[in-house]
């Protein structure tokens, strides 16, 4: 069965909503991550070389886990949409979901490099350091704010400190020959090749863990979709929802459909006049909550903003019923 134009419109708006949810969450995460990076930098600066790497990862790994959770949750939402529109995607639900995730994945991977730079150097392309001063309890200090700050070199040219290099699955770097492992007991900067290997390993470890989280969500989504579809085939067909006032609602819907079948474009005051002419009764909910007083006509009700919205809504609902 081909998807309808209405269902595709709903899908487009839902995709936008999922993207907006991630963007809002990532903005908050990024702000929190910058604070954590500066805390890591301050802590690392006071430590001996052999302790710096452990302090760095103590701050970074919880943030990596949180970012993976944000991306995995976006995958879950996109995948749920794909399964809900099975007629549009069929067996390509996972592939479509992976494509939708790319706009969120790119800034997440770039975030890793920028966080490394900020935690190691105390500044990056987003956050600059203009100076430092000693802490003097009880004294006021001031620092002039420069009108211009010299630009930093591009992030791609950054060189990591030697103490940060590790060979471990935790950081995505596998076994290396001894001659290829740099000395790690110094403040010296790594060369370009080792820095690229370090960052590539960090991204590889990130993607490994993200892939595991995505696989879990994918399996859970498929299992849940299978349960829902099985219930759809086995559950008895429900009758109409006979809540209080349902007969009155059906009668009003029928009256509205009769009016619009003759004049499909009728709306506003003219539509209300047609309801008055047919002595249509309002919904029971409107009467019980006090919005529709005794003796009120449909034309009079159009002058009340709250009832006007309800009339427009019930007109739309009546058109959707079979």
Protein Blocks (a to p, Z undefined) as FASTA:
>chain_A
ZZdfklmmmmmmmmmmmmmmmmmmmmmmmmmmmmmmmmmmmmmmmpcfklmmmmmmmmmm
mmmmmmmmmmmmmmmmmmmmmmmmmmlnmmmmmmmmmmmmmmmmmmmmmmmmmmmmmmmn
opafklccfbdcdddehiacdddddfbdcddddfklpccdfklpccdfklopacddfklp
ccfkbfbdcdfklmmmmmmmmmmmmmmmmmmmmmmmmmmmmmmmmmmmmmmmmpccdddd
dbehklmmmmmmmmmmmmmmmmmmggcjllmmmmmmnopacdfklmmnomacghiafklm
mmpmklmmmmmmmmmmmmmpZZ
